[in-house]
Amino acid sequence: MPGIWIYSEDSAVVRQLLTAGLELKQVMQQPVNVITLNPEAAPGFANAGADRVYVLAGTNPWPESYAAAITGILEQEQASVFLAGATMRGKDLAAQVAAGLNTGLVTDALSLQYLDGAIETTRLLYGGLAVCTETAALPALVTIPPRTFAEAAAQAGQGEIRTIEVENTDDRVTVSNVCPILRQGADIAAAGRVVCVGRGLARQEDLTMAEQLAAAAGAEIGCTRGIAEDYHWLPSDRYIGISGQKIKPELYIGMGISGQVQHVVGIRDAKIIVAIDTNEKAPIFEAADYGIVGDMYEVVPLLTAALQKK
Ligand SMILES: Cc1cc2nc3c(=O)[nH]c(=O)nc-3n(C[C@H](O)[C@H](O)[C@H](O)COP(=O)(O)OP(=O)(O)OC[C@H]3O[C@@H](n4cnc5c(N)ncnc54)[C@H](O)[C@@H]3O)c2cc1C
């Protein structure tokens, strides 16, 4: 039966995709189905609006190895839409599914709607300088970045849960070692407040000034690419932008950041942007809700002291 299908290996992303899927359902009048590898998360999805949840039970722990099984289900059920989370693994899997179905794939969509029998999507191009609108014929395969949509809330009623046994052993690939990524501090992509440091910072030891502001504001520390990749003053999972993390905090405070588009694309979803820069013509002020033209070495201690008083 035609339907809207959702997959992500990340449960929070599944709930975000459910929000997008449920919006499509209203217009397309087709059921929303979730495919998951996680039996424990299935009841939560069934409770958040999924009409059906298919739990794939296979012998291989790697999500990518389920691409053929997912392709088979979408083909057999004549899926209209397949939404996958644009995580590293989700992108890999979605590309394999698209190849299996011999169809196209829209990546990193920021919005989507059903229009004239097709799915119309938008995504950013040229580092966020342009918005590209594309139309994908059905079946439309689309990846959506994490946190593009809010998570679907629990609803009255409960979808059905089915388990499907999957044969997915592939002897061509063996995993010899798994190394977890060691993160220092919290995940800035999920932080509610971020103090971000740019190359206006003169010395590494001056990071203390940013840390004090962050502590007073209850924020995590982020940075621009140069601070992480050129100076190595902060780990690379702290830099924000098109090739780094995309953040969506309530509050972003940038200190000594010029605001090049490659950075701004990672902060544009912040609710409030505060920028401190000596150069009144710095492009960051175009993105900022509040701009302070001044030397951060004077402004930041004053701001920190004011916040500490609160
Ligand atoms: C393909 C590509 C991808 C990229 N991806 C990213 C990315 O993901 N993230 C990213 O951040 N960048 C990225 N970049 C780099 C990006 O183009 C910019 O070079 C970078 O964002 C600039 O960092 P910045 O603002 O810290 O430094 P600068 O541009 O050097 O700006 C420093 C600012 O500090 C101000 N300043 C100096 N002293 C003070 C002071 N005492 N008080 C207050 N202000 C002061 C200056 O006026 C200036 O505006 C990418 C570039 C390319 C080509």
The ligand as an ORCA input file, in Angstrom:
! r2SCAN-3c Opt
* xyz 0 1
  C      35.020     25.326      1.994
  C      35.108     26.129      3.258
  C      34.418     25.684      4.358
  C      34.484     26.415      5.546
  N      33.781     25.963      6.620
  C      33.763     26.703      7.743
  C      32.989     26.306      8.867
  O      32.306     25.284      8.851
  N      33.018     27.083      9.966
  C      33.757     28.246     10.049
  O      33.720     28.911     11.085
  N      34.489     28.637      8.996
  C      34.532     27.895      7.868
  N      35.286     28.299      6.819
  C      36.161     29.476      7.005
  C      35.392     30.784      6.810
  O      35.363     31.111      5.447
  C      36.059     31.923      7.579
  O      37.406     32.019      7.171
  C      36.021     31.761      9.085
  O      34.707     31.495      9.496
  C      36.511     33.045      9.736
  O      36.678     32.801     11.097
  P      36.722     34.007     12.127
  O      35.487     34.811     12.005
  O      37.064     33.394     13.436
  O      38.012     34.824     11.673
  P      38.148     36.184     10.887
  O      37.388     36.159      9.638
  O      39.614     36.412     10.806
  O      37.473     37.262     11.830
  C      38.009     37.677     13.060
  C      37.153     38.826     13.556
  O      37.599     39.195     14.832
  C      37.460     40.601     14.939
  N      38.341     41.049     16.057
  C      39.683     41.106     16.092
  N      40.101     41.485     17.310
  C      38.994     41.684     18.046
  C      38.768     42.080     19.385
  N      39.768     42.338     20.245
  N      37.491     42.165     19.834
  C      36.452     41.905     19.021
  N      36.603     41.533     17.732
  C      37.863     41.406     17.257
  C      37.821     41.129     13.576
  O      37.266     42.418     13.360
  C      37.184     40.057     12.679
  O      35.863     40.421     12.294
  C      35.246     27.586      5.618
  C      35.934     28.035      4.489
  C      35.857     27.306      3.329
  C      36.598     27.808      2.125
*
